[in-house]
């Protein structure tokens, strides 16, 4: 683990040059879990980001008995889960990331049984798991506590059912689709999440032989099949990494060409950036992003896709800190995703967290170097953006959080002229 490492950033450099967007972490994770559904053939995934959460997910697969071949240079993973016979998720690994929960659906579907201990993840408020387990129960599973925070899910038979999420849960939707894909008969998930990662994930499932309709809408239908097999898929680009690179250009007044920004996944976000004065132009697979001399303030309310993504909220707060005027940013998806507010204050920004998860940012602040830590993945991103814009040498600790979500970000920023050093 890299918790004792520090990232030093000499701020105030204008970024310029070319950068590529990584493969999507949040699409890769359910796909790795889905490989467990295959009882013949290999699952081959391309453009797999080498982020910590993905590396831990690969380790989970290995511990369950899968053969995993990860070629970092080609970003390809080949997985053979045919001989997997273990349905106990390893406690030492599931405690590290919340997406470990995604392994329960496919294990239940394939073995009619799964055992998991407490899951970890970002500290962004209480993150219940009731939609997942309630859905499994509707398919016919019994969900019982094993003591010590563990959960056992088992079923004699899984039968297609009507399921729903009170809120459109991203991983909840993916988990229920996987569990229903090998159940007998038809299932329907109402108020499903419609994020692009789910569409990409269902594309892989369909190649594996699953019958799923409606991915990308709020109603998803699944017709259970008898078996699924391995398949090959190239993972979509990571819209959150794309947003991070665009904002790095925006906050430094830079001029950066980015390959792999999928604009139809980021419409509300890019419209907000445009309002702040950031210019962008598409040219084939490239997007040229130019930051203004001075950013304009912004109003943002995070919500479910296709609304403004909660994962980009911490970073846009960082941009608002240097914008010329007051910005109002409201978080509505997670109850406590404002861990970056305190960190940004250390850079000299003026932020007032009000009640009801509203942050008022009084810009413009002239950011000065600070010694800070990454509170969670995306708060770490906000911290890095502030450090890029601040005058002087900043440091960021708790880099494990940044590494959970961003692949080789330092080198990509360095290629744009940023001065960064990990010690
Ligand atoms: N919720 C419940 N009960 C549940 C599940 C969710 O009440 O059983 C609530 C949550 O508390 C939250 C809302 O529903 O208020 C939405 O949460 P969701 O389930 O969609 O979050 P998630 O699936 O656990 C994924 C991403 C997160 C991202 C959120 C929201 C993955 C692996 N994780 O989490 O990504 O913030 O969706 O888009 O896909 C990140 O990448 O940094 C990250 C945290």
Boltz pocket constraint, residues with backbone or C-beta under 6 A from the ligand:
constraints:
  - pocket:
      binder: B
      contacts: [[A, 25], [A, 26], [A, 29], [A, 98], [A, 99], [A, 122], [A, 126], [A, 127], [A, 128], [A, 129], [A, 130], [A, 131], [A, 132], [A, 167], [A, 168], [A, 169], [A, 170], [A, 171], [A, 172], [A, 193], [A, 310], [A, 311], [A, 332], [A, 333], [A, 334], [A, 335], [A, 377], [A, 378], [A, 405]]
      max_distance: 6.0
